[in-house]
Amino acid sequence: MSGRQSPDSHFREMISHRYPPSSVFCPQYSAAQRISRALTNFAEWLDAYGETSWDYQSFFAGPVGGRAKALYYRHRLVGTAAVAPMVFFEAFFPAARRLFYHPVRFPIVDAHYAMGFAFLYQVTGDSAQLERAVHFLNMLKDTRCRQPSFSANECISAFFRMMIMPKLPNET
């Protein structure tokens, strides 16, 4: 194939021009350094913001929103007028959630934080990350593992087996 590029080299060139290595954008930082910085920034944000929050259902979780939602299901036309302001605020002013309900703890968030900090501990060996993972597992246990058929330890063990163990390398 004299004078013509092989398909492989054409694809390599096409991909490398369209998706240059990250060093082109941030040559002074490795990918590991950027990831580490992003995780550090997130942990600092979490410390500052707190462990509770709102979600899109916060508008309807309080008494006003709950009554509007119930009205909507009983009388569609009148209920639409009742829920319309909340739908508008959710779309255009989500910060207005705080006017309708207090921040709450979400169990899925505790589970993800526990998993994330457990992985950070695994990668860094930093015991502070392990303590944060344990903290979120305890919060999950204290707030969501209260079913009579499960003890708190069984609940956390089930979470650990389903979410964390399959992702750990075989050598651990």
Z-matrix of the N, CA and C atoms (Angstrom, degrees):
N
C 1 1.448
C 2 1.520 1 109.43
N 3 1.260 2 116.89 1 63.78
C 4 1.454 3 118.94 2 -179.20
C 5 1.520 4 109.98 3 -73.68
N 6 1.305 5 115.62 4 134.05
C 7 1.452 6 121.53 5 177.76
C 8 1.520 7 114.42 6 81.40
N 9 1.301 8 118.02 7 -14.75
C 10 1.466 9 120.61 8 179.11
C 11 1.514 10 109.77 9 -112.83
N 12 1.305 11 114.22 10 145.69
C 13 1.464 12 119.24 11 177.58
C 14 1.519 13 109.88 12 -78.77
N 15 1.318 14 114.73 13 145.27
C 16 1.461 15 117.45 14 172.92
C 17 1.527 16 108.20 15 -72.73
N 18 1.330 17 117.84 16 155.61
C 19 1.471 18 119.39 17 179.10
C 20 1.529 19 112.42 18 -56.57
N 21 1.330 20 116.99 19 -37.32
C 22 1.466 21 119.41 20 -179.62
C 23 1.525 22 111.28 21 -62.68
N 24 1.324 23 117.26 22 -46.05
C 25 1.462 24 118.71 23 -178.75
C 26 1.522 25 110.63 24 -68.71
N 27 1.326 26 117.05 25 -32.80
C 28 1.472 27 119.59 26 176.01
C 29 1.532 28 110.04 27 -63.01
N 30 1.320 29 116.59 28 -45.91
C 31 1.475 30 120.22 29 178.84
C 32 1.519 31 111.08 30 -63.52
N 33 1.332 32 116.41 31 -42.64
C 34 1.471 33 119.09 32 178.67
C 35 1.519 34 110.85 33 -59.02
N 36 1.332 35 116.30 34 -45.55
C 37 1.459 36 120.89 35 -179.64
C 38 1.531 37 111.02 36 -64.20
N 39 1.325 38 116.02 37 -43.86
C 40 1.451 39 120.78 38 -179.61
C 41 1.544 40 110.53 39 -61.51
N 42 1.310 41 116.02 40 -45.21
C 43 1.470 42 119.83 41 -178.93
C 44 1.518 43 110.84 42 -69.90
N 45 1.328 44 117.79 43 -43.27
C 46 1.461 45 119.52 44 -176.27
C 47 1.521 46 112.20 45 -67.35
N 48 1.333 47 118.03 46 -29.90
C 49 1.461 48 119.58 47 176.37
C 50 1.515 49 111.61 48 -76.82
N 51 1.325 50 115.73 49 -37.96
C 52 1.472 51 119.61 50 -178.31
C 53 1.522 52 111.17 51 -77.15
N 54 1.321 53 116.93 52 -37.12
C 55 1.465 54 122.14 53 -177.68
C 56 1.526 55 109.64 54 -126.38
N 57 1.326 56 116.88 55 76.23
C 58 1.464 57 118.38 56 -178.13
C 59 1.525 58 110.62 57 -66.40
N 60 1.328 59 116.76 58 155.31
C 61 1.462 60 118.98 59 178.56
C 62 1.521 61 110.50 60 -59.72
N 63 1.309 62 115.54 61 153.78
C 64 1.461 63 119.40 62 -176.71
C 65 1.523 64 111.85 63 -60.30
N 66 1.320 65 118.40 64 -23.91
C 67 1.457 66 120.38 65 -179.57
C 68 1.526 67 111.65 66 -64.11
N 69 1.335 68 117.84 67 -21.47
C 70 1.459 69 120.58 68 177.51
C 71 1.529 70 109.77 69 -67.59
N 72 1.336 71 116.69 70 -37.66
C 73 1.452 72 121.38 71 -178.04
C 74 1.527 73 112.62 72 -82.74
N 75 1.312 74 116.98 73 -40.26
C 76 1.471 75 122.05 74 -177.07
C 77 1.528 76 108.95 75 -135.14
N 78 1.313 77 118.28 76 70.24
C 79 1.463 78 119.20 77 -173.71
C 80 1.524 79 113.55 78 -63.13
N 81 1.342 80 118.14 79 -24.25
C 82 1.461 81 118.69 80 -176.55
C 83 1.529 82 112.63 81 -81.96
N 84 1.342 83 118.46 82 -10.00
C 85 1.458 84 121.35 83 -178.05
C 86 1.525 85 110.53 84 -123.96
N 87 1.312 86 116.23 85 134.32
C 88 1.455 87 119.76 86 174.68
C 89 1.523 88 108.94 87 -78.86
N 90 1.315 89 116.08 88 165.38
C 91 1.471 90 120.25 89 177.54
C 92 1.525 91 109.71 90 -59.29
N 93 1.312 92 117.69 91 -40.85
C 94 1.467 93 120.57 92 179.90
C 95 1.523 94 111.16 93 -62.12
N 96 1.327 95 117.13 94 -39.19
C 97 1.462 96 120.06 95 178.59
C 98 1.521 97 111.36 96 -66.59
N 99 1.336 98 116.83 97 -40.04
C 100 1.467 99 119.95 98 179.51
C 101 1.529 100 110.82 99 -67.73
N 102 1.322 101 116.86 100 -40.45
C 103 1.464 102 120.35 101 177.86
C 104 1.519 103 109.84 102 -64.76
N 105 1.307 104 116.47 103 -44.01
C 106 1.462 105 120.62 104 178.81
C 107 1.521 106 110.80 105 -59.49
N 108 1.319 107 116.81 106 -43.46
C 109 1.476 108 120.97 107 179.41
C 110 1.531 109 110.84 108 -64.65
N 111 1.329 110 116.91 109 -41.88
C 112 1.471 111 120.37 110 178.61
C 113 1.523 112 110.68 111 -61.91
N 114 1.328 113 117.18 112 -42.16
C 115 1.467 114 120.50 113 179.62
C 116 1.520 115 111.27 114 -68.01
N 117 1.320 116 116.61 115 -38.56
C 118 1.464 117 120.12 116 176.88
C 119 1.522 118 110.31 117 -63.74
N 120 1.335 119 116.51 118 -44.20
C 121 1.472 120 120.34 119 177.65
C 122 1.520 121 110.92 120 -60.50
N 123 1.326 122 116.51 121 -41.81
C 124 1.460 123 119.36 122 179.52
C 125 1.521 124 111.25 123 -63.68
N 126 1.325 125 117.30 124 -45.12
C 127 1.470 126 120.60 125 179.89
C 128 1.528 127 110.78 126 -62.17
N 129 1.329 128 117.36 127 -37.53
C 130 1.465 129 120.60 128 176.60
C 131 1.527 130 110.94 129 -66.59
N 132 1.337 131 116.48 130 -40.42
C 133 1.462 132 120.04 131 176.51
C 134 1.526 133 110.46 132 -62.06
N 135 1.325 134 116.77 133 -44.09
C 136 1.465 135 121.14 134 -179.95
C 137 1.522 136 110.77 135 -60.71
N 138 1.323 137 116.78 136 -42.20
C 139 1.465 138 120.14 137 177.38
C 140 1.524 139 111.34 138 -61.83
N 141 1.318 140 116.70 139 -40.19
C 142 1.469 141 120.45 140 -177.61
C 143 1.527 142 112.13 141 -76.72
N 144 1.332 143 117.60 142 -40.25
C 145 1.464 144 121.38 143 -174.69
C 146 1.521 145 112.01 144 -80.24
N 147 1.322 146 116.37 145 -40.32
C 148 1.461 147 120.55 146 -178.07
C 149 1.512 148 112.34 147 107.38
N 150 1.313 149 115.24 148 172.43
C 151 1.461 150 121.47 149 -172.76
C 152 1.526 151 113.51 150 -95.62
N 153 1.312 152 117.86 151 -0.44
C 154 1.458 153 120.31 152 177.65
C 155 1.524 154 108.45 153 -114.66
N 156 1.346 155 114.97 154 158.60
C 157 1.455 156 118.48 155 -175.56
C 158 1.524 157 109.39 156 -159.89
N 159 1.324 158 115.19 157 -173.30
C 160 1.453 159 123.43 158 175.30
C 161 1.516 160 108.02 159 -114.40
N 162 1.321 161 116.31 160 162.13
C 163 1.456 162 120.53 161 168.98
C 164 1.524 163 108.54 162 -135.35
N 165 1.308 164 117.28 163 -176.35
C 166 1.468 165 120.09 164 -174.68
C 167 1.521 166 112.52 165 -64.35
N 168 1.320 167 118.23 166 -19.85
C 169 1.458 168 120.59 167 178.87
C 170 1.526 169 112.49 168 -85.17
N 171 1.332 170 117.62 169 -4.37
C 172 1.463 171 120.69 170 -178.74
C 173 1.523 172 112.27 171 -59.49
N 174 1.318 173 117.03 172 -30.97
C 175 1.461 174 119.92 173 178.65
C 176 1.529 175 111.36 174 -61.17
N 177 1.319 176 116.46 175 -31.79
C 178 1.463 177 120.91 176 -175.09
C 179 1.523 178 113.16 177 -104.21
N 180 1.321 179 118.11 178 2.52
C 181 1.463 180 121.12 179 -177.26
C 182 1.525 181 112.68 180 -82.07
N 183 1.317 182 117.85 181 -27.64
C 184 1.459 183 121.39 182 -178.77
C 185 1.516 184 112.00 183 -84.68
N 186 1.318 185 116.41 184 179.34
C 187 1.466 186 119.87 185 -176.39
C 188 1.532 187 113.83 186 -63.72
N 189 1.317 188 118.64 187 -40.90
C 190 1.465 189 121.02 188 -178.98
C 191 1.527 190 110.03 189 -66.13
N 192 1.313 191 116.18 190 -51.39
C 193 1.464 192 120.05 191 -179.77
C 194 1.514 193 112.36 192 -64.86
N 195 1.339 194 116.58 193 -36.68
C 196 1.460 195 120.14 194 178.49
C 197 1.519 196 112.12 195 -63.27
N 198 1.328 197 115.96 196 -41.80
C 199 1.472 198 119.31 197 178.29
C 200 1.533 199 110.99 198 -68.01
N 201 1.328 200 116.54 199 -38.84
C 202 1.467 201 119.66 200 178.38
C 203 1.527 202 110.63 201 -63.96
N 204 1.298 203 116.23 202 -41.61
C 205 1.465 204 120.62 203 179.68
C 206 1.536 205 110.63 204 -66.30
N 207 1.325 206 116.79 205 -42.99
C 208 1.470 207 120.23 206 177.78
C 209 1.529 208 110.43 207 -61.71
N 210 1.328 209 116.49 208 -41.63
C 211 1.460 210 120.56 209 177.91
C 212 1.527 211 110.44 210 -61.73
N 213 1.306 212 116.39 211 -40.42
C 214 1.464 213 121.01 212 178.53
C 215 1.530 214 110.66 213 -58.82
N 216 1.321 215 117.18 214 -43.71
C 217 1.462 216 119.91 215 -178.64
C 218 1.535 217 112.62 216 -73.16
N 219 1.322 218 117.41 217 -26.32
C 220 1.471 219 120.11 218 178.72
C 221 1.526 220 112.23 219 -85.16
N 222 1.330 221 116.49 220 -41.44
C 223 1.465 222 121.94 221 -176.36
C 224 1.527 223 108.06 222 -136.57
N 225 1.315 224 115.78 223 92.96
C 226 1.460 225 122.42 224 -170.25
C 227 1.532 226 113.29 225 -52.21
N 228 1.307 227 118.97 226 -47.08
C 229 1.465 228 121.51 227 -174.99
C 230 1.533 229 111.23 228 -67.62
N 231 1.311 230 117.49 229 -51.62
C 232 1.471 231 120.90 230 -179.92
C 233 1.536 232 109.49 231 -66.54
N 234 1.319 233 116.07 232 -39.42
C 235 1.463 234 120.43 233 179.46
C 236 1.513 235 112.85 234 -63.98
N 237 1.317 236 116.97 235 -34.57
C 238 1.465 237 120.65 236 177.33
C 239 1.522 238 110.37 237 -60.22
N 240 1.325 239 115.62 238 -42.51
C 241 1.473 240 119.45 239 177.35
C 242 1.524 241 110.84 240 -64.50
N 243 1.323 242 117.34 241 -33.59
C 244 1.467 243 120.83 242 -178.87
C 245 1.529 244 112.20 243 -72.99
N 246 1.335 245 117.49 244 -38.66
C 247 1.470 246 119.60 245 -177.61
C 248 1.525 247 112.93 246 -88.67
N 249 1.327 248 117.97 247 -16.60
C 250 1.468 249 121.00 248 -176.31
C 251 1.530 250 113.73 249 -54.69
N 252 1.338 251 119.74 250 -43.90
C 253 1.472 252 117.90 251 179.35
C 254 1.532 253 112.26 252 -61.79
N 255 1.337 254 116.74 253 -37.60
C 256 1.461 255 119.31 254 179.87
C 257 1.519 256 111.48 255 -69.13
N 258 1.317 257 117.23 256 -38.48
C 259 1.466 258 120.83 257 176.67
C 260 1.530 259 109.35 258 -64.31
N 261 1.324 260 116.88 259 -41.10
C 262 1.460 261 121.05 260 177.65
C 263 1.536 262 110.62 261 -61.14
N 264 1.341 263 116.27 262 -48.54
C 265 1.465 264 119.48 263 179.67
C 266 1.520 265 111.43 264 -62.29
N 267 1.323 266 117.34 265 -40.09
C 268 1.461 267 119.97 266 179.13
C 269 1.520 268 110.31 267 -60.82
N 270 1.329 269 117.08 268 -39.81
C 271 1.463 270 120.42 269 -178.06
C 272 1.525 271 112.94 270 -75.22
N 273 1.336 272 117.10 271 -39.40
C 274 1.457 273 119.35 272 -170.70
C 275 1.536 274 115.38 273 -113.32
N 276 1.313 275 117.76 274 -20.29
C 277 1.470 276 122.21 275 179.90
C 278 1.519 277 110.45 276 -140.02
N 279 1.333 278 117.84 277 64.86
C 280 1.465 279 119.60 278 -175.50
C 281 1.531 280 113.77 279 -60.01
N 282 1.328 281 117.83 280 -21.28
C 283 1.469 282 119.52 281 178.01
C 284 1.526 283 111.57 282 -65.39
N 285 1.319 284 117.54 283 -16.08
C 286 1.465 285 121.40 284 178.84
C 287 1.523 286 111.82 285 -69.37
N 288 1.315 287 118.12 286 -7.36
C 289 1.478 288 120.93 287 176.86
C 290 1.516 289 111.27 288 -52.30
N 291 1.312 290 116.06 289 -36.80
C 292 1.474 291 120.03 290 -176.84
C 293 1.518 292 112.49 291 -64.43
N 294 1.325 293 118.28 292 -16.97
C 295 1.464 294 121.14 293 176.94
C 296 1.527 295 112.01 294 -79.44
N 297 1.328 296 116.88 295 -17.67
C 298 1.455 297 120.79 296 -173.42
C 299 1.521 298 114.10 297 -107.16
N 300 1.338 299 117.57 298 -24.98
C 301 1.470 300 119.88 299 -176.34
C 302 1.513 301 109.78 300 -160.94
N 303 1.305 302 115.27 301 160.75
C 304 1.467 303 120.83 302 -179.98
C 305 1.535 304 109.93 303 -86.15
N 306 1.316 305 117.85 304 159.81
C 307 1.466 306 119.35 305 177.59
C 308 1.535 307 109.90 306 -65.71
N 309 1.315 308 116.19 307 147.29
C 310 1.461 309 121.40 308 -178.75
C 311 1.521 310 109.88 309 -129.06
N 312 1.310 311 114.50 310 165.42
C 313 1.459 312 121.80 311 176.99
C 314 1.524 313 107.27 312 -94.19
N 315 1.331 314 116.59 313 132.00
C 316 1.453 315 121.42 314 178.98
C 317 1.523 316 109.43 315 -106.98
N 318 1.325 317 118.40 316 121.88
C 319 1.472 318 120.13 317 -176.13
C 320 1.528 319 112.92 318 -60.78
N 321 1.319 320 117.81 319 -34.98
C 322 1.458 321 119.12 320 179.62
C 323 1.529 322 110.54 321 -64.53
N 324 1.311 323 116.37 322 -32.73
C 325 1.467 324 120.43 323 177.96
C 326 1.528 325 109.80 324 -68.43
N 327 1.347 326 116.46 325 -45.80
C 328 1.471 327 119.33 326 177.05
C 329 1.529 328 110.73 327 -57.52
N 330 1.324 329 116.58 328 -41.69
C 331 1.463 330 120.54 329 -179.99
C 332 1.529 331 111.08 330 -63.85
N 333 1.328 332 116.62 331 -44.29
C 334 1.466 333 118.99 332 179.55
C 335 1.525 334 112.07 333 -67.96
N 336 1.321 335 117.10 334 -40.56
C 337 1.465 336 119.35 335 176.95
C 338 1.525 337 110.61 336 -61.95
N 339 1.335 338 116.73 337 -43.34
C 340 1.473 339 120.00 338 179.15
C 341 1.525 340 109.94 339 -59.45
N 342 1.311 341 116.04 340 -45.58
C 343 1.451 342 120.19 341 -179.66
C 344 1.529 343 110.77 342 -64.16
N 345 1.325 344 117.05 343 -44.59
C 346 1.459 345 120.52 344 -179.40
C 347 1.515 346 112.95 345 -62.59
N 348 1.334 347 116.46 346 -46.10
C 349 1.463 348 118.77 347 179.66
C 350 1.529 349 111.58 348 -69.47
N 351 1.340 350 117.42 349 -30.20
C 352 1.470 351 119.64 350 174.88
C 353 1.526 352 110.15 351 -64.68
N 354 1.325 353 116.92 352 -41.39
C 355 1.456 354 119.70 353 177.41
C 356 1.527 355 111.53 354 -67.11
N 357 1.325 356 117.03 355 -38.49
C 358 1.465 357 119.27 356 176.16
C 359 1.523 358 110.79 357 -61.30
N 360 1.323 359 116.00 358 -40.90
C 361 1.474 360 119.32 359 176.77
C 362 1.521 361 109.81 360 -61.91
N 363 1.327 362 116.26 361 -43.67
C 364 1.458 363 120.15 362 -178.77
C 365 1.527 364 110.96 363 -60.92
N 366 1.310 365 117.43 364 -39.77
C 367 1.469 366 121.68 365 -177.05
C 368 1.520 367 111.67 366 -78.24
N 369 1.340 368 116.69 367 -41.57
C 370 1.464 369 119.60 368 -172.67
C 371 1.519 370 114.01 369 -97.22
N 372 1.332 371 117.30 370 -25.19
C 373 1.459 372 120.10 371 -173.98
C 374 1.523 373 112.31 372 74.50
N 375 1.319 374 117.33 373 8.24
C 376 1.464 375 122.79 374 -178.60
C 377 1.524 376 109.26 375 -77.88
N 378 1.316 377 117.14 376 114.67
C 379 1.463 378 120.79 377 -176.02
C 380 1.525 379 112.59 378 -64.57
N 381 1.339 380 117.87 379 -21.80
C 382 1.466 381 120.04 380 176.28
C 383 1.535 382 110.13 381 -63.68
N 384 1.320 383 117.20 382 -34.36
C 385 1.467 384 120.82 383 177.79
C 386 1.530 385 110.45 384 -68.49
N 387 1.334 386 115.93 385 -38.45
C 388 1.464 387 120.19 386 176.53
C 389 1.524 388 110.34 387 -62.63
N 390 1.317 389 116.80 388 -42.36
C 391 1.467 390 120.39 389 179.86
C 392 1.531 391 111.01 390 -64.24
N 393 1.314 392 117.05 391 -36.82
C 394 1.471 393 119.11 392 177.59
C 395 1.526 394 110.74 393 -68.04
N 396 1.326 395 116.93 394 -39.40
C 397 1.472 396 120.05 395 176.92
C 398 1.529 397 110.22 396 -61.18
N 399 1.325 398 116.28 397 -45.03
C 400 1.466 399 121.17 398 179.65
C 401 1.526 400 109.81 399 -63.34
N 402 1.325 401 117.16 400 -40.29
C 403 1.468 402 120.93 401 178.51
C 404 1.532 403 110.46 402 -57.13
N 405 1.334 404 117.43 403 -47.62
C 406 1.457 405 120.02 404 -177.79
C 407 1.523 406 111.88 405 -70.13
N 408 1.340 407 117.86 406 -32.32
C 409 1.461 408 119.29 407 173.61
C 410 1.525 409 110.52 408 -65.39
N 411 1.337 410 116.77 409 -40.28
C 412 1.468 411 119.52 410 177.12
C 413 1.526 412 111.37 411 -64.25
N 414 1.325 413 117.48 412 -39.64
C 415 1.461 414 120.12 413 177.74
C 416 1.528 415 110.07 414 -63.83
N 417 1.315 416 116.84 415 -41.24
C 418 1.452 417 121.40 416 177.74
C 419 1.527 418 109.86 417 -61.92
N 420 1.309 419 115.78 418 -45.14
C 421 1.470 420 120.76 419 179.36
C 422 1.522 421 110.77 420 -62.83
N 423 1.316 422 116.94 421 -46.25
C 424 1.467 423 121.05 422 -175.80
C 425 1.526 424 113.32 423 -69.65
N 426 1.324 425 116.86 424 -30.86
C 427 1.464 426 118.77 425 -174.89
C 428 1.522 427 113.95 426 -101.59
N 429 1.318 428 118.88 427 -23.20
C 430 1.462 429 118.97 428 -173.52
C 431 1.515 430 115.75 429 -128.38
N 432 1.291 431 119.62 430 -10.22
C 433 1.461 432 121.04 431 -176.76
C 434 1.522 433 110.14 432 -101.47
N 435 1.308 434 115.78 433 54.44
C 436 1.469 435 120.08 434 -177.00
C 437 1.517 436 112.53 435 -111.92
N 438 1.319 437 117.71 436 13.87
C 439 1.458 438 119.44 437 179.27
C 440 1.518 439 109.17 438 -68.93
N 441 1.339 440 117.99 439 138.21
C 442 1.459 441 120.02 440 -177.68
C 443 1.526 442 113.16 441 -60.60
N 444 1.331 443 117.46 442 -28.30
C 445 1.464 444 119.35 443 -177.47
C 446 1.527 445 113.34 444 -78.79
N 447 1.339 446 117.18 445 -10.39
C 448 1.462 447 121.77 446 -178.50
C 449 1.516 448 109.72 447 -122.01
N 450 1.309 449 117.04 448 136.43
C 451 1.458 450 118.11 449 166.17
C 452 1.519 451 106.34 450 -81.72
N 453 1.315 452 116.96 451 162.13
C 454 1.466 453 120.02 452 -179.45
C 455 1.519 454 110.91 453 -59.53
N 456 1.334 455 117.25 454 -41.26
C 457 1.461 456 119.41 455 -179.55
C 458 1.522 457 111.86 456 -66.65
N 459 1.337 458 117.80 457 -36.19
C 460 1.464 459 120.35 458 176.90
C 461 1.519 460 110.70 459 -64.76
N 462 1.321 461 116.79 460 -38.49
C 463 1.460 462 121.49 461 179.43
C 464 1.524 463 110.31 462 -62.44
N 465 1.321 464 117.11 463 -49.62
C 466 1.466 465 120.94 464 -179.83
C 467 1.524 466 110.46 465 -66.29
N 468 1.326 467 117.50 466 -39.42
C 469 1.466 468 120.20 467 178.87
C 470 1.516 469 110.84 468 -61.89
N 471 1.334 470 116.92 469 -40.48
C 472 1.463 471 119.99 470 177.83
C 473 1.523 472 110.56 471 -63.33
N 474 1.345 473 116.86 472 -43.77
C 475 1.461 474 120.61 473 177.11
C 476 1.526 475 109.73 474 -59.34
N 477 1.324 476 116.94 475 -46.87
C 478 1.452 477 121.58 476 -176.64
C 479 1.525 478 110.72 477 -61.79
N 480 1.340 479 116.80 478 -44.34
C 481 1.473 480 120.36 479 179.82
C 482 1.522 481 111.60 480 -64.61
N 483 1.330 482 117.10 481 -39.29
C 484 1.470 483 119.93 482 -176.43
C 485 1.522 484 112.71 483 -79.05
N 486 1.322 485 117.94 484 -39.21
C 487 1.461 486 120.72 485 -169.78
C 488 1.517 487 114.28 486 -100.23
N 489 1.301 488 117.89 487 -38.74
C 490 1.463 489 119.39 488 -171.18
C 491 1.523 490 112.19 489 -101.09
N 492 1.315 491 118.43 490 -47.00
C 493 1.457 492 120.42 491 -174.75
C 494 1.528 493 113.59 492 -57.51
N 495 1.339 494 120.57 493 -43.39
C 496 1.473 495 118.33 494 -179.20
C 497 1.525 496 113.24 495 -62.43
N 498 1.306 497 118.57 496 -20.03
C 499 1.458 498 121.00 497 -176.11
C 500 1.525 499 113.07 498 -94.11
N 501 1.337 500 116.52 499 -13.39
C 502 1.462 501 119.36 500 -179.69
C 503 1.525 502 110.29 501 -77.64
N 504 1.318 503 117.00 502 144.29
C 505 1.475 504 119.14 503 177.07
C 506 1.527 505 110.14 504 -63.02
N 507 1.321 506 116.00 505 154.57
C 508 1.465 507 121.19 506 -177.81
C 509 1.513 508 113.17 507 -61.58
N 510 1.318 509 117.70 508 -25.00
C 511 1.460 510 120.54 509 -175.87
C 512 1.521 511 112.66 510 -75.19
N 513 1.327 512 119.30 511 -11.26
C 514 1.460 513 119.80 512 -174.97
C 515 1.505 514 111.33 513 -86.03
